């Protein structure tokens, strides 16, 4: 093993929504910062662009095998590159609702209270929306929490067919709103991400070093067991040890937990920072189903997501429990998740014989139905015989099924009034399989009590004084909206805490 001849004030592992944003926040402090990223910079043509090649299976899969609870191997949809999964996400950046931070009773159980509230995150949501150039429209969505300022940019233009649907939804007495999107405002590279807004600005500072192709395999603890002294990484077949005063993990909820478990020692026999036994447990990743409308007239197939509907977020008169969130998928040629659903297009082909893949996509409108899954300690990340297992059984299923049913009824009502849609047909749908790791969170929950949480309210581990986690691992509960903006806001919040700590 080679020990790096430099030591650092801060080492950040991972460059996604949490790590990339934190690097940006702290770059101007002048502190010596090292960023370790397992992947490399991602060529523009391989990013989430309007290209039919996006439908190729395995395109966005990590070069490794994980195992499900039955012991079956799978290749996870994880993007190891500068910017992490934000390089292939849809850039839908929504705030959690105020009640998402409180105890919420669901049909299938209880979503626990957070140790911090919406008011603690609100200024950082505002900062995050500015940093990621979020385009949106305030005061339309009735579930939207209070805001100190408007969105920094107006909503993006809608595809004409989507605009007609948007208006028709409103005529049904529902309250559609414009989906907040993070954009670069550059025509050739529209979606914003943590490489663009975080890493690139950070590495312009001479005190910040980025090492790519650096797979972190272990954290080394000091004899007392209270301080991480070294970060071991493999680079080009060689093992290195990097020394840092503060270490921050931002590898994603699965990989951050896995790294802590792999770093077991005499002082931490069950995994680093795992005196609670909760590292890796309570994995959540949202219940997500795509519902497709079949169109008789073409669209571009490459338009952005622009619509969301939250009328069913907290339930309705027939079901007094939360159901979830609806957003359009954008043009089906731009939605990376469809790389996971070739059966969906086989089903579409039955309704539209003679159409090729691109034609199917351009004669369809997709809708995501998203429901909060509840924390379950049996949904977890663990090792067995050196293999990484992801045990995950979906829950809160009835609420999700009701959301899908409600939304299909809305679509049927719309299609009676609008030209250009197949009428009397089923609405093909598909659920995301386990290998899709979108919206992963919860494996290192934060809280005041070390017995019931892994991290303190500032996302420092209870057991190790200089170790933090700033990806979605810290969530005590999930929500029905996408988690990315909350991860970004939290990284900005933890950045302020570290700046004060240094002072």
N, C-alpha and C positions, 0 to 999 in steps of 0.2 A: 504493500500500500504506500502511495506517495502522499505525504502531507504537504498541502499547498503552503508556499513560503509566505503567504499573507494571511492575516486574520482580519475579520470584518466586524463592523458594528452590528450588522443585520444580514441574515441570510434568508431569502424568500425562496421557497420550493414551489414552483408552479406559476404560470403566467396567465391564467384564466381570469374570470370576472373578479375574483378576490385578490389573487396575487398581482395581476397586472395593474389593478387600480391602486393597491397599496404601494407598489413601486412608484407610481406616479406621485402619490401623495407625499412620500417621504424623500423623493429624489432631491428636492431643493434644500433639505436640511444640512447638506454637506457631509452627512454620515457616510461611512464607507459601506456600500451595499452590494451584495452579491445575489444575483438572480439565477437560479438553476432551472432549466427547462429540459424535459426529457426529449422533446421533439426539436424540430428546426423551423425556420421560417417557411410558411406555406405558400407555394406558388399561386398566383392569382387565379389561374385557370382551374385549380383544384379546390377553390373555396366554394361557398354556397352560391353558385351562380346559375343563371338560366340556361341550363345545358341538359340535354336528355341523358348524357352520361351519368348524371347524378343518380339515376335509377339503378346503376350497377350495384349488385350486392357486394358487400365487403369494402366498398370504396372508403367509407369513413370508419372502418373497424380497426381497433388496436391490434398490433401484431403479437397477440398473446391469447392464452386460453384461461377463462374462468369456468367455474362449475356451478350449476344450480343445485338446489337442495336434494334432487334425486341423483346427483352425481354426474349429470349429463354436461359435457363441455359445451361452451359457446364462446364466440368471439365478440367482446363487448364493443358497442358503438361509443368509443371514446376517441377524441381527437387529440393526439399528442403532437402539438405544434405550438409555436409562439402565439399566444392568444387562446389556447385551449379550445374548449367547446364553443366559445363565443365566435370562433371563425366559421362555424357552420350552423349557428342558431338563427332564428328568424328576427332577432333584435326587438322582440316585443318586451317593452320595459314598463311594467305596471307596478304601482305601489300596492302593498298589502292593504286590505281594508282595516279600519280601526279595530273591529271586532276580531280580526285574525290574531291579534295579540292577546286576546282574553280567553278565558275558558269558554268553549263552545260545545254544546251538546249536539251530537250527530245521531242519526238513526242507528249507527253501528257502534257508538261509543262516544268518548269525550276527547276533544282536542285541547291539550293543556295550555294554561296561561304562560306567557313569556315573562321573564324577570324584568324586561324593559317594555315600554309601551310605544304606541305609534308616535306620541309626542317626542320621544327620545330619538326616533329615526327621521322625523319630518325634515329638519334642516339638512340632513344628509341625503335624503331623497331629492331635495331641491338641488343640492350640489351635484349629485349623480346625474340628474337630468340635464344639467348644464354641461357637464364634462362629456357625456355621451350624446349630446345634441338631440335630445328627445323631441320629436314632433308629436303634438297631441292637441286635444281640445278639452278644456276644463269645464266643469259645471254642467255637464250633460248626463254623465253616468250617475245615477242616483245613489249608488253604493260607494262612489269615490270618496275617500277621506278628505278632510279639510286641508287646504293648501295655503302656504304663505305667499306663493307667487304663481303666476300662470306658467304654462309650458314655455320653454325658451323659443320654440319654433312652432308654426301652425301645422295642422295635420297635412299629410301628403294627399295628393289627388287620388281619387278612386277610379278603378276600371269602370267603364260605363255600365256594364251589366251588374257589377257589385253595387254601384250607386243606386240602381233601380231597386235592388233587393233591400238595401239599407232603408230607402224611403218606404217600401212596402212593409217592412218590419214595424216601423213606427206607426203605420196606419192600423196595425193590429192592436194598438194600445201598449206595445212594449217600448223600451227605451234604448235603442241601439246607440252606441257611441263610437268615436274614432279611436282605434287602437293606438296607444302610444308606441312610437318606433324610434329607436336610436339610429341615426343616419350620419354619414360622413359629409353629406352635401357635395360629394364628388360623383360625377355622372358615371364614371367607369368603376366605382367601388362604393356602392351605396350604403351597405349596412355597416354600422359602427361596431367596434369590438375592442377587446382589451389590448390587442396589439396596437391598434391605431390610437386609442385614447390613453393607454397606460404605458406600455413598454417603450414604444418609439419616443415619446417625450421624455421618459425617464432616462434612457441611455444616452441622451444628449448631454447629460451631466457627467463630468469627468469622474465623479465619485461613485458612479454606478457601473457595475460590470455584469453583463449577461453572458452566461455560458449555455449554449444549446447542445443537444445530444448528450445531456447529463442526466442519467437515470439515478435518482437517489434510492439507495437500497437499505439504509440503516441510519439511525440516530444514535450517537454514543454519549453516554451519561457520565458525569463525574462520580467519584467514590461515594459522595453523600447521597447520590440519587436525586438531587434537587436541581441540577443544572445540566443542560445539553452542552457538551463541549465540542463535539464534532459532528459534521454531516458527511456521511460516506456516499460517494457517487461513482458510477462507472461511466467513463468517457472514452470512446474509441478503444474499448477492450482493456483499459487501464483503470485501476481503482484509486480514487483520490479521497483525501480527508480534508474538509474545509472547516476552519475554526471560526466561530462567531459568538458574539455576546448575546444576541437575540436570534432565535430561529422561528420562522413563521411557515406553517404548512398551508398550502393552497392547491392541493393536488386533486380536489374533488372529493365528495363525501366517501366514496368507496376507497380510493387510493390513499387518502390521508389516514383513514382508520387502519387500512392495511399496513401502512408504514409504521404506525404506532405499535401494532401487534407484532410486526417483524422485529421491532427494536426491544424486545423483552430482554431483561438482564436479571442479575441476582436481586437487585433492588426493586425491580419491576417485573416479577416472574410471569405475570399475566398480560404483559404488554406495557409499553411506556404510557404513563399518565392514566392507568387503568385501575386504580384502587377501587373505583365504583363498580367495576365490571361492565360498564356501559359503552366502552369503546367498540365501535362496530355495530352496536345494537340500534334499534329504532330507525332502520333505513326506510326512507320514504322516497317515492319518485312519481307521484301523481297517477291517477287513473286517467288515461287519455284514449279517446276513440275518435277516429275520423269518420265523418258522415259525408257522403258525396251526392250532390245534385247533378243529374244528367241534363245537359243542355243540347238543344237542337241547333243553336247557332254558336259559332266559334268565339273564343276569346284569345287573348295573346298567350295564355298559359304561363306568363312570366311577370304578373303584377304582384305588388307587395301585399301583405296582410294589411287590412285597413279597418276592419269592423270587429267590435266585441259587443256582447250582450250579457248583462249581469242581472236580468230580472229574476232569474232562478237561483241566484247565488246563495241566498239565505232561505230558500224554499218558497212555497206558495200556499194557497189556501187548502190544497189537498194533501200537501206533504210539508209539515211544519219543521223540517230539518234542512240544513244546507244541501244544495244539489251541486252547484258549481258554475263554471264560467264557459262561455262560448266565444270563439273567435274564428274568423275565416282563415283558411290555411295559406292564403295567397295563391298565386297560380301554381298548379300542381307540378309544373316543371321546375319550380324554385324550392320545393319543400323537401328537404333532405330526409325527413322521416320516411318518406315513401320509398327510399332505398330498402326499407325493412318490410315493405308490403307488396311484393309482386303478386300475391294472391288477390289483392284488391283489384289490380288491373286485369287479372284473368277474369274476375267477376264482371268488371265493366265491359270486357270484350263480349260477354254473353249478351249484354243489352245492346251493344253497338257493333255487330259483326262487320268485319271488313276494315275496321279502323286499326291503324297502327298505334304504337305507344304514344307518340307525340299527339296524334289526333285525339286519342282518348283523353289526354290531359287537357287539350284545348277545348274540349266539349264537356268539361266538368267544372264544378265549383265545390271546393272542399271546405268542411267546417270541423274544427276541433272542439270536442266536448271534454272539458277538464274538471275533475272532481278531486277534492282533497282526500288523500289516503291518511289513515290515522297511525300514530306511532305504535309499534308493536315490537317488544324486545326480541321476539322470535324472528323478525325480519332483520337480518344481520349480515355482516361481513365477518368471515372467520377463516382460519387456516386449518387444514387437515392433511397431514402427510406432505406438507410443503405446497399444497394446492390452495388457491384462493377460491373460497366458496361464497356465493351470494345467495343467501336463503331469502326468498321473497314470495309471500302469498298475498295477493291483493285483498283489501278489505274495503268497507263502505260501498259495497257493490250495488246495493239496492238504490242508494242515492244516485249513483252514476247511471244506472239503467233508467231511472226516472228522468234524469236530465236528457238523456238521448231520446227517450220517448217524447218528452215535451218539445224538444227541438225539431224532431221529424214532423210533429203535428204543425209546428210553425212553418216549416218548409212546404208542407202540403198546402197550407192556406195561401202562402205566397204564390205558389205555382198555379193556383186556380186563377189568379189575377194577372199574372205576367206572361207575356209571350216569350217563347224561346226555351221552354223547359219541357222535358218529358213528363207527361201526366199519367197517373195510374200505375207508375212503376215503383218498385221498391227503391229505397235509398241505400246503396251498398255502403258497408261500413267495415272498419277493421280496427282492432285494438293493437297497441304497441306491445311487442313481446319483451321478455325479460332483458334481452341483450341491449335494448335501447335504454341508455342511461340518462336521458333528458330529465331535468328537474330533480336530480338526486340530492338528498339532504338528510340530516338528522343523526348521523352516526357518532357525533361528539357533542351532544346537546350542551347548551350553556345554562347556567343557573347559579343561585346563591349557595346551595348546599352541595358540598363535595360528595355526599353519599348518593345524591340523585342526579348528578351532572358531571361532565368531564371538564368543562370550561367554566371560568367565572364570567361575570357580565361583560368584562373587557376582552373575552375570548382567549385569556391566558389559561393554561391548564392548571387545575388545582394542585396537582402533584409536582409539577416542574416549574420553577420560577421564571425561566426565560423562554418558554415554549408557548406559541400561540397557533391558532387555527382560524383562517379567515375565509374558507370556502363555505358551501352550504351545510357543512357538517354541524354547525352551531345551532341550527334550527331545532327548537323543542317540538314544533309541529309544522306541518306543511300548510299550504293554502291552495285555493283553486286557481289562483293566477300564477303566472310564471315567476320563478324565484330570482331571476337574474338581477333586477334592480335592487332588491333587498340585500343580496350578496354584495353588490357594488357599494350601496349606501353603508353597509356595515364595515366594509374595508376602509372607507373614508373615516368612519367613526373611530375604529381601532387605530388608524393612522394618527388622528388627533390625540388619542390617549398616549401613544408611543412618543409623540413629540413632547408632550408634557412630562412623560417619564424621563426623557433625556434632559429636559431642562432642570 
